[in-house]
Amino acid sequence: MSQGKSVTASTTEGAFTAQNAAACGTTDAARGRPATASGTEGPFGAQNAVDGDTGTRWSSGFTDTQWLQVDLGATRQVCGLTLDWEAAYAKAFRIEVSNDATTWTTIHETTQGAGGSQTVTASGTGRFVRLYATQRATAYGYSLWTFAVRTTTDGGTGGSTLLSYGRPGAASSSQSDQNCWECTPARAFDRDPASRWATSSTTGWTDPAWISVDLGATAQIDKIVLQWDPAYAKSFQIQVSPNGTDWTPIYSTTTGTGFKQTIPVTGTGRHVRMYGTQRATPYGYSLWEFQVYGTGGAPNPAPPLPPDPATPPRLVWSDEFDGAAGGKPDPAKWKADPGTGQNGELQYYTDHDNAALDGAGHLVMEARKQATPGKGCPPDPLTGSTTCQYTSARMNTGSTFQFTYGRVEARIKVPEGNGLWPAFWMMGADFLTGRPWPYNGEIDIMEILGKDVKTAYSTVHAPAYNGGGGIGSPYKLPQDADFSDDFHTWTADWTSKGIVYGLDGRTVFTLDKEQVEATRGPWIFDHPHYMILNLAVGGDWPGPTDTSTPFPSKLLVDYVRVYQ
């Protein structure tokens, strides 16, 4: 094993007890979310309490009445917290919630705080959660290693059931062409966020237009969830009917917002309809999801959603790349993915000819200036040849290991050079069975351009946001250091709530599922994915090689691990 390897997770989430587990979630809704505080001692900032790292902490000033608050990104039903105190703990404090960070409601209060690790049972609804401390237990301030928040898993729907899954749908029209193939009503009721219904592109870009669902029997309806495509309704009604002919409105708006709308309603009927009367765009109407919740009806049981990782997570898969120099990647874990690349890339990926162990605990993926006769690539900028002038390595776990949720971790050293493009990423496994990109979903954990090795990127791609429109973030090392100088550890903590990206133990980017659905489009990543490692040469994003690009260039991987 090479230096720096350890098969324990580098950070862990705060642990929760099983108390009230039937109603309360198991993941930390505060992890990686924006945090602020009344004051900070030195470098011990508020974000340290919610970064998922039990070795970093928030510390306040040395006075009573101090607070720490976190923005969960959306209104949540809070049901419990874990406070892991440093020696400087609070004897008296309260937990408060708020929708606007101005007006606060107390949901827990004590004057007998004991420090250590405290599991707090509380119940309240709000977007912001605050620890408000009023009496110190020591002469110092207040200091927390972890401020973890647990929320209900059902979003406060109580006994409400998804009634519309798999039920028959109807619509005023449907689209089926190269832009939206078989976009029928059934696509809105399949609980598949990557498929959608749309009105016909030839007859349906008119007002009014509608889509309805037959619940199979009379139901008491209490909630509607609409996940809109950009072709959304500015004005629409939610209507119910006993027979699919006579309709009664139970909700109406002229200020539809698009994206995801969760609408509380009260109504009774067998049929439910979205009746659009004013389009927000010149196009028609289109819904990724139209979900009806309530009681009664004749619901089809929806497939269970995947469980979140355990707390703390356990190691379920790893490759430490230990073996003799010249050995090939473990065939039980990795398969070569030979062929030309996408995105205007210039390399030909070989069948593991460019991937080998170095005998020191590393995988070496090597890009070479090496022509591959008979294989066509975009014109080489140096020679003009359309025969592939470079070889490199790409491999994946598609046929050996697929998984949903977990902590994905890799320790990698990247090369420097114009046109080089190393990446560690994941693809939705349905890509292997024919679903085209980006409908399968892509989770990029690490991408670096060899022309700028001081910047790394983490991004996700989906039908509503992909390519240059993917949701991501660039980030740098402290003191603007160079990523190619040493190994660095990338992590992606992937749960039903979203993804928290980390670099060397610090959070660099957080994707909140609810926020993405409310502002960018459907979240399509709650299904099995597989891992990919590759070193591309050239392409639309990194640009071409030039005479300064070093060949061979090496991407070194110390380990890859998955915890669940």
Secondary structure, 3 states (H helix, E strand, C coil): CCCCCCCCCCCCCCCCCCCCCCCECCCCCCCCCCEEECCCCCCCCHHHHHCCCCCCCEECCCCCCEEEEEEEEEEEEEEEEEEEECCCCEEEEEEEEECCCCCCEEEEEECCCCCCEEEEEEEEEEEEEEEEEEEECCCCCCEEEEEEEEEECCCCCCCCEECCCCCCEEECCCEEECCEEEECHHHHHCCCCCCCEECCCCCCCCCCEEEEEEEEEEEEEEEEEEEECCCCEEEEEEEEECCCCCCEEEEEECCCCCCEEEEEEEEEEEEEEEEEEEECCCCCCEEEEEEEEEEECCCCCCCCCCCCCCCCCCEEEEECCCCCCCCCCCCCCCEECCEECCCCCCEEECCCCCEEECCCCCEEEEEEECCCCCCECCCCCCCCCCECCEEECEEECCCCCCECCEEEEEEEECCCCCCEEEEEEEEEHHHHHCCCCCCCCEEEEEEEECCEEEEEEEEEEECCECHHHCEEEEECCHHHCCHHHCCEEEEEEEECCEEEEEECCEEEEEEEHHHHHHHCCCCCCCCCEEEEEEEEECCCCCCCCCCCCCCCEEEEEEEEEEEC
